[in-house]
């Protein structure tokens, strides 16, 4: 049969669960790197290593405003009809439209910087091809 939890056992279980949830919230990070070869993203602790998208794989790339709840169902790693989204907070992101038809949105807190880097690397790499 089931053991009925006493109040101290219940409180210890609640405390342990709360610590685990807080660790997950504080430990989650989204790292994005844009350079001359492409864009990489790592959503820690869910990705062991970064996901890399070479400029040759990308049809279109730009920074845009989006609606996390309506377009992707919230924050985190989201899979849906609008593609895959990696976001932690906010409503600005880097939209990737890949040549294979996939769409990926990477949330950013630095939209102006991301836009400058995309303009610098994406257009120059694709015009030389």
C-alpha angles and dihedrals in degrees: 000000000000122000112232109231118236120222095261092050091048092049093049090051091049092048093050092048091049092051091050092050092047091049090053092050095046094039097052115102136168116211120188127183124189118189143143093289099048145277127310128191132187122186103197129236093013097056116056091196134013124276111233128204115191117214088242089064094053125086096181136006129180144139116256144166115249140178107242097196098041099038102035108011095251140312132322125050105338130185118192150121090298091056129251123329129195109191140142104183142337131045105262123095149160109254116209121191107190126208090241090062098257120132123209128185119198115193117229137189090196105057096157093051092045091049092052092050093047090050091048099047109022099052096040093049094048097044091056093053 
